[in-house]
Amino acid sequence: MEYVLYVFLFITLYFQIFLLVGYFKRNIGKKHDEQVTDNIIYKNLSTTIIVPCYNEETTVTRTVNSLLALNYPKDKLTIMVVDDGSTDNTWRVIQQFANDSRISLHQKENEGSKFAALNYALNHIDTDLVGVLDADSWVDQNALAKYMEFFADPEVMATIPSMVIAEPDSLLRHAQKAEYDLGLFARKSFAKLDAIYITPGPFSVFRKYVFDTLGPYQEAHHTEDAEIALRMQKHGYKIAYSEKSVVYTVGPKRTIPLIKQRVRWTYGFIRNMFDYRGLLFKKRYRHLGLIVLPIGIFRVFITVVLFPLSMWLFLVPIWNWFQKVSVIGWNPSLSTNIDWFFVNVTQLHVFSIIGVILSVMTIWMGREMIGDRRKFTIDIVYMFFMYTFVAPIWLIRSSYNAVMSKKSSWR
C-alpha cells in the first residue's frame, strides 16, 4: 500500500515542477513583452459588469461601490445588478443605486442556480465586453483598466484576475488565504501554457462574441464558470490572466459551509470533465489535455484512496505504542538527546519534504506577483492542516456524489 503514496507524491512533484517551468518560461520573455506593450495605446472597450446576487444584503453595497470606483471611463462602463429572487432585503438595499445612470437594477425569480441570472442579463447586453462579479467580492480600482492590455490582442476572448482572500478572520479563512495565494502562481503558469480551465465568478471578463458564438451559460452542475472555460478551450478560444488585476473575496468561515462549497466545486469539476472528456489526451489541446486536466482528475481520485491509507499509517504507530504501554507501563521521562545517525529517513520522507518546500515557494511567488511582501506566515501552516484533515472529506464526498450521480446543491 505504501507504493500508492510513492506514485501520488511523484506525480504531485512532477506537476509542481511542470508549473515552475511554465512560470519561469513566461518570465524569460517578460522584458521584451514590456518593451512592446509600452508602445501600445490600449482601447477602453465598452463593458458591462453583471452582479448576480441572492441574499447578499450585507455585501452587495461594497461590491457595487467597488465597481463605481473603477478607474475606467464612465461612458464605457455599465453595471447590471440582478436580484435573483432574494428572500432577504437585497432588493431594498440596491435601491440606493437606482438613480445612478451607470447602474441598471433587475429582479427575477430564482431558478436554482446562478447561470440563469447571468443568462437573463446577457439578453440585455450589447457592449463589447461582459464581466461577472459575485456579490460577495470587490475589485481593485485599476483591475478593469489593466485588462485592456490583454484585450488589445484580438485573439484573447476572456481574461481572469488574481483572486485573494480579504481580511481573513478565522483559521479556515487564513488557510484559504494561503491556498488562494498558491493559486495565483498556478494561474500564471496555466496562462502561459494556454491551459486555464476555469473563469471564476469574481471578475472574469469576456468578449460578448464568446456568448454570441458559443451560446449562453449552462447549468453545468452548478459550476458554470468551469463549463464556459472548457467550452472555450474546446473551440480554441484564448483565455488570458491579468496578474495585476486583483479581486478580493471572502471564503467560508466555518467547516460545514467550506465543505459544502468545495463538494460543489469538485463535483462540478468531475462531472464537467466527463462532459468534456474529448479534451483529454488529445495533442490538439496540448498541455491542457495531456497534463493539466488528467493530473487534476488523478489528484482527486488518488486522494480518495490516499486518505484512508494515511489514516491507517497514522493510527498503526499509535496502536503499537498503546500496546507497548499496556504491557510495560508508561515512562514519563523524556530524553532530549537525539542521535541523528539513527533517525530513519526514507524516500517517502524526502519526497514529502520536497513537496512542502515547493508548495511554500509557490505561495511566495504568488504573493510576489500581487505585491504582497509577506512571505512565510502562519496561514501556510493552516493550509497544510486543512488539506491534511479537511480536504479529503470534500474530495471523498464529491467523488461519491459523482459516481452515484447525486447532484450537489447550490446553497
PyMOL commands that set and color helices and strands:
alter all, ss='L'
color gray80, all
select helices_A, chain A and resi 2-28+30-37+60-68+74-76+90-97+114-122+143-151+171-192+208-214+220-222+224-234+255-275+277-279+283-328+340-342+347-369+378-389+391-403
alter helices_A, ss='H'
color red, helices_A
select strands_A, chain A and resi 47-53+77-84+103-108+129-132+137-139+156-165+204-207+238-249
alter strands_A, ss='S'
color yellow, strands_A
deselect
rebuild
show_as cartoon
